[in-house]
Amino acid sequence: MDGTAVAEGRIAQTVGVRFSLDETFDVGSDMGTPVVEDYLDKMPFAFTGTLKKFVVVLEPENLTPEERKRLLEEEARALMSAH
């Protein structure tokens, strides 16, 4: 915020390969599903500040061989269920 990082962290576990079609990477307002229903009436959470810079850092893959194998298995399972 204002040129200063306000948060950084690692997400230990996520749902592999599957993402909701109604969730997007919004800039300026959050049009997706709120984290809790208490905020539903406050949508779309418009951003009223000035966005001067947005950075996404893609780092080299840092998976163990076991994690890589599981990721590929989950991806294959997701692709099989999509057809």
Long-range contacts (C-beta under 8 A, 24 or more apart in sequence): 3-52, 16-70, 16-71, 16-74, 16-75, 16-78, 17-71, 17-74, 17-75, 17-78, 18-78, 27-51, 27-54
